[in-house]
Amino acid sequence: MSMAAAVETQLPGDRISKRNFDKLARFIYDYSGIKMPPTKLTMLEGRLRRRLRATNHATFDDYCDFLFNHDGLDQETVYLIDVVTTNKTDFFREAKHFDYLQTVALPAIASSGVRTIRTWSSACSTGAEPYTMAMVLAEFTEGRNDVSYSVLATDLSTDVLQTARRGIYPEDLIAPVPRDLQRKYVLTAKQPDRREVRITPKLRSKIGFARMNLMDEKYQIGEAMNVIFCRNVLIYFDKQTQAGVLNRLCDCLAKGGYMFIGHSESITGFDLPLKQVSNTVFQRI
């Protein structure tokens, strides 16, 4: 292919200029805490192409001019953040956390006199984590009159929250869910060729979904939580942002409550009112 032919086939707006990338990266970081180093340039270009189409802009320069010079951020921020967030999730992901929740944390919380165990999935993605939490909580409280539970599930992305609220998933995604729990909490499609499942209405009703930005100065979650899951999100933040998020989460955690972080994450070096009780599991002191 000649150089002229290559130029002709190149898509309009095929590259983000360094100037505009720096602007986008700064805005994304300030708004969400997500780091956007130069190595993410190609990823950002690929993900933003659909926003160019949706907003009828032919080039990245036009789109960025719309954002930063014509008040486009007022209407575009939610969509921009949706396309840059990463949403990897599985049922019973990092299964040892749920073993600890079931065998240690929940019995300890219930024995302390808590009547409603308040739990929070603070980066819930498409819903596998809070639904897994709800299954464990439902099993623990089944047949008991002394304790009930609630689950709050929040995320920055409106796209993933929409999926989570529906509770409909590809059949193979629930493979990690034990068979006895599948029978109780998962419905199969009436048409087998659809190969989809849905979380039961009873379990879905126990979860409140809401959009929340962990960069907010204060988390409006009501009463303190007994259990907080904040897993595999801290890795996207720098140390300063991690410190702010962790301190705000601790402010929301009841004394004696438990915080779970991802197995690839650490709170070493932070001055927090937490003690480690298991691998990546901490208790509020």
C-alpha positions as CSV (number, residue, x, y, z in Angstrom):
1,M,0.0,0.0,0.0
2,S,1.3,3.4,-0.9
3,M,1.7,6.2,1.6
4,A,-1.1,8.1,-0.1
5,A,-3.4,5.2,0.2
6,A,-2.6,4.7,3.8
7,V,-3.5,8.4,4.5
8,E,-6.8,8.0,2.6
9,T,-7.9,5.0,4.6
10,Q,-7.0,6.6,8.0
11,L,-10.1,7.4,9.9
12,P,-10.9,11.1,10.7
13,G,-9.9,11.9,14.2
14,D,-7.7,8.8,14.4
15,R,-5.4,10.2,17.0
16,I,-5.7,12.3,20.1
17,S,-3.1,15.1,20.3
18,K,-0.8,15.2,23.2
19,R,-2.4,18.5,24.3
20,N,-5.9,17.0,24.3
21,F,-4.7,13.8,25.9
22,D,-3.2,15.7,28.8
23,K,-6.5,17.7,29.2
24,L,-8.5,14.5,29.2
25,A,-6.2,12.7,31.5
26,R,-6.2,15.6,34.0
27,F,-10.0,15.8,34.0
28,I,-10.5,12.0,34.3
29,Y,-8.0,12.0,37.3
30,D,-9.6,15.0,39.0
31,Y,-13.1,13.6,38.6
32,S,-12.6,9.9,39.3
33,G,-9.1,9.4,40.7
34,I,-8.3,7.1,37.8
35,K,-4.8,7.5,36.5
36,M,-4.4,7.8,32.7
37,P,-0.7,7.6,31.8
38,P,0.5,8.0,28.2
39,T,0.5,4.2,27.8
40,K,-3.3,4.4,27.9
41,L,-3.5,6.6,24.9
42,T,-4.5,3.9,22.4
43,M,-7.0,2.5,24.8
44,L,-8.6,5.9,25.4
45,E,-8.8,6.5,21.6
46,G,-10.5,3.2,21.1
47,R,-13.1,3.7,23.8
48,L,-13.9,7.3,22.9
49,R,-14.7,6.6,19.3
50,R,-18.3,5.7,20.2
51,R,-18.6,9.0,22.0
52,L,-17.5,10.8,18.8
53,R,-20.2,9.1,16.9
54,A,-22.8,9.7,19.6
55,T,-22.0,13.4,19.8
56,N,-21.6,13.8,16.0
57,H,-18.0,14.9,16.1
58,A,-15.7,13.9,13.2
59,T,-12.4,14.2,15.1
60,F,-11.0,14.0,18.6
61,D,-10.0,17.7,18.3
62,D,-13.7,18.6,17.6
63,Y,-14.8,16.4,20.6
64,C,-12.3,17.9,23.0
65,D,-13.1,21.4,21.8
66,F,-16.8,20.6,22.6
67,L,-15.8,19.3,26.0
68,F,-13.4,22.0,27.2
69,N,-14.4,25.1,25.3
70,H,-18.2,24.8,24.8
71,D,-19.3,23.5,28.2
72,G,-19.7,20.0,26.8
73,L,-18.6,18.5,30.1
74,D,-22.0,19.5,31.7
75,Q,-23.8,16.8,29.6
76,E,-20.9,14.5,28.7
77,T,-19.1,13.7,31.9
78,V,-21.2,10.7,32.9
79,Y,-20.7,9.1,29.4
80,L,-17.0,10.0,29.3
81,I,-16.4,8.3,32.7
82,D,-18.4,5.3,31.6
83,V,-16.2,4.6,28.7
84,V,-12.9,4.9,30.6
85,T,-13.8,2.8,33.6
86,T,-12.8,-0.9,33.7
87,N,-15.4,-3.3,34.9
88,K,-14.0,-6.8,35.5
89,T,-16.2,-8.9,37.8
90,D,-17.1,-12.4,38.6
91,F,-19.4,-14.2,41.1
92,F,-17.5,-15.4,44.2
93,R,-14.3,-13.7,42.9
94,E,-11.5,-14.1,45.4
95,A,-13.6,-16.8,47.1
96,K,-11.7,-16.8,50.4
97,H,-13.2,-13.5,51.2
98,F,-16.7,-14.9,51.1
99,D,-15.5,-17.9,53.2
100,Y,-14.2,-15.5,55.8
101,L,-17.4,-13.4,55.6
102,Q,-19.6,-16.5,56.2
103,T,-17.5,-18.3,58.8
104,V,-16.0,-15.4,60.9
105,A,-17.3,-11.9,60.1
106,L,-21.0,-12.5,60.0
107,P,-21.1,-14.7,63.2
108,A,-19.0,-12.1,65.0
109,I,-21.2,-9.2,63.9
110,A,-24.4,-11.0,64.8
111,S,-23.1,-12.0,68.2
112,S,-22.3,-8.4,69.0
113,G,-26.0,-7.6,69.0
114,V,-26.4,-6.1,65.5
115,R,-29.9,-6.6,64.3
116,T,-29.5,-5.5,60.7
117,I,-26.2,-6.3,59.1
118,R,-25.4,-3.4,56.8
119,T,-23.1,-4.2,53.9
120,W,-21.7,-2.1,51.1
121,S,-20.2,-3.1,47.7
122,S,-18.5,0.2,47.0
123,A,-17.3,-0.6,43.4
124,C,-20.0,-3.0,42.4
125,S,-19.5,-3.1,38.6
126,T,-22.1,-5.2,36.9
127,G,-23.4,-6.6,40.1
128,A,-21.7,-10.0,40.6
129,E,-20.0,-8.9,43.9
130,P,-23.2,-7.5,45.7
131,Y,-25.3,-10.5,44.5
132,T,-22.6,-12.8,45.9
133,M,-22.6,-10.9,49.1
134,A,-26.4,-11.2,49.2
135,M,-26.3,-14.9,48.7
136,V,-24.0,-15.4,51.6
137,L,-26.0,-13.0,53.8
138,A,-29.3,-14.7,52.9
139,E,-27.8,-18.1,53.8
140,F,-26.5,-16.8,57.1
141,T,-29.8,-15.1,58.1
142,E,-32.1,-17.8,56.9
143,G,-34.4,-19.1,59.6
144,R,-33.1,-16.6,62.1
145,N,-35.4,-14.0,63.8
146,D,-32.6,-12.1,65.5
147,V,-30.8,-10.7,62.5
148,S,-31.5,-9.4,59.0
149,Y,-29.4,-7.8,56.3
150,S,-29.2,-5.1,53.7
151,V,-26.8,-4.5,50.8
152,L,-25.8,-1.2,49.2
153,A,-24.2,-1.4,45.8
154,T,-22.6,1.7,44.3
155,D,-20.4,2.4,41.3
156,L,-19.2,5.4,39.2
157,S,-20.5,4.0,35.9
158,T,-24.1,4.3,35.0
159,D,-23.7,1.6,32.4
160,V,-22.7,-1.1,34.8
161,L,-25.3,-0.1,37.3
162,Q,-28.0,-0.5,34.7
163,T,-26.8,-4.1,34.1
164,A,-26.6,-4.8,37.8
165,R,-30.1,-3.6,38.5
166,R,-31.5,-6.0,35.8
167,G,-29.6,-8.9,37.3
168,I,-29.4,-10.7,33.9
169,Y,-26.2,-12.5,33.0
170,P,-24.7,-15.0,30.5
171,E,-25.2,-18.5,31.8
172,D,-21.5,-19.2,32.0
173,L,-20.9,-16.3,34.3
174,I,-22.6,-18.0,37.3
175,A,-20.4,-21.1,37.0
176,P,-18.5,-20.2,40.2
177,V,-21.8,-20.1,42.2
178,P,-22.3,-23.4,44.1
179,R,-25.1,-25.5,42.7
180,D,-27.3,-25.3,45.8
181,L,-27.1,-21.5,45.7
182,Q,-27.9,-21.5,42.0
183,R,-31.1,-23.5,42.7
184,K,-32.2,-21.0,45.3
185,Y,-31.1,-17.6,43.9
186,V,-30.8,-18.0,40.1
187,L,-33.5,-18.3,37.5
188,T,-32.9,-19.9,34.1
189,A,-34.4,-18.5,30.9
190,K,-37.6,-20.3,29.6
191,Q,-36.0,-20.4,26.2
192,P,-32.8,-22.6,26.6
193,D,-31.2,-21.1,23.5
194,R,-31.0,-17.7,25.2
195,R,-28.4,-19.1,27.6
196,E,-29.1,-16.4,30.1
197,V,-29.9,-16.4,33.8
198,R,-31.5,-13.9,36.2
199,I,-31.0,-13.3,39.9
200,T,-34.3,-14.1,41.8
201,P,-36.6,-11.1,42.6
202,K,-36.3,-11.8,46.3
203,L,-32.5,-11.4,46.3
204,R,-32.6,-8.4,43.9
205,S,-35.0,-6.7,46.3
206,K,-32.4,-6.8,49.1
207,I,-29.9,-4.6,47.2
208,G,-30.1,-0.9,46.7
209,F,-28.1,0.4,43.7
210,A,-26.9,3.9,43.4
211,R,-24.3,5.9,41.5
212,M,-21.4,7.2,43.7
213,N,-18.0,8.7,43.1
214,L,-15.4,7.6,45.6
215,M,-13.7,10.9,45.0
216,D,-16.6,12.7,46.7
217,E,-15.6,14.5,50.0
218,K,-18.2,12.5,51.9
219,Y,-20.1,9.3,51.2
220,Q,-23.8,9.7,51.7
221,I,-24.6,6.2,52.9
222,G,-26.7,6.7,56.0
223,E,-25.8,4.7,59.1
224,A,-22.3,3.1,59.5
225,M,-21.7,-0.2,57.6
226,N,-20.8,-3.5,59.3
227,V,-19.1,-4.8,56.1
228,I,-17.5,-2.8,53.3
229,F,-16.1,-4.4,50.1
230,C,-13.7,-2.1,48.2
231,R,-11.9,-4.6,46.0
232,N,-9.7,-4.1,42.9
233,V,-10.4,-0.4,42.6
234,L,-7.6,1.1,44.8
235,I,-5.1,-0.2,42.2
236,Y,-6.3,2.5,39.8
237,F,-5.5,5.3,42.2
238,D,-2.2,6.9,43.3
239,K,-1.2,6.9,46.9
240,Q,-2.7,10.2,47.8
241,T,-6.0,9.2,46.3
242,Q,-5.9,5.8,48.0
243,A,-5.4,7.5,51.4
244,G,-8.4,9.8,50.9
245,V,-10.7,6.9,49.8
246,L,-9.6,4.6,52.6
247,N,-10.0,7.3,55.3
248,R,-13.5,8.1,54.0
249,L,-14.4,4.4,53.9
250,C,-13.2,4.0,57.5
251,D,-15.5,6.9,58.5
252,C,-18.4,4.8,57.1
253,L,-17.4,1.6,58.9
254,A,-18.9,0.7,62.3
255,K,-16.5,-0.1,65.1
256,G,-15.8,-3.8,64.9
257,G,-16.9,-3.9,61.2
258,Y,-14.9,-5.5,58.4
259,M,-13.3,-4.1,55.3
260,F,-12.3,-6.3,52.4
261,I,-9.8,-5.1,49.7
262,G,-8.5,-6.9,46.6
263,H,-5.8,-9.6,46.9
264,S,-3.5,-7.4,44.7
265,E,-4.0,-4.4,47.0
266,S,-2.4,-3.2,50.2
267,I,-3.0,-0.6,52.9
268,T,0.6,-0.7,54.2
269,G,1.9,2.7,55.0
270,F,-1.5,4.3,55.7
271,D,-2.5,5.5,59.1
272,L,-6.0,3.9,59.4
273,P,-8.1,2.7,62.4
274,L,-7.9,-0.9,61.1
275,K,-6.2,-4.1,62.2
276,Q,-5.5,-7.0,59.8
277,V,-7.5,-10.1,60.6
278,S,-6.9,-12.1,57.5
279,N,-5.3,-11.8,54.1
280,T,-6.6,-8.4,52.7
281,V,-9.3,-8.4,55.4
282,F,-9.3,-5.7,58.1
283,Q,-11.4,-4.8,61.2
284,R,-12.3,-1.4,62.4
285,I,-10.8,-0.6,65.9
